[in-house]
């Protein structure tokens, strides 16, 4: 299989282009999204006016579809970045945050509380002059 991949130069060229684009994109897009995220993003009382919930139904459904498609693309790119250059875990986290599925909130809180992920996001936010992310108290 490896020899067939090596003989397919077009595939290798496209893989190289994808690698460069995801690497550069992750260096630019991921920090911007982490900084733009409100400090209270994970809080239950987050302002509904800033979400799609308070919008006209046509705008809400169009936004939800677009947001979910972008989320799936980010997760796929993040998985690829686990093997290629880029910020794979942060890209996967942002992709998950864009999706709508049952149990999403619990999964987001678990993933964001991982020490390396939280440290990386709060470091980006601090460099941009933003405060650290807030979380609800854990139910223990």
Protein Blocks (a to p, Z undefined) as FASTA:
>chain_A
ZZmmmmmmmlmmmmmmmmmmmmmmmmmmmmmmmmmpcfklmpmklcfklmmklpcfklmm
mmmmmmmmmmmmmmmmmmmmmmmgcjfklmmmmmmmmpccehklmmmmmmmmpmklmmmm
mmmmmmnopacdddddddZZ
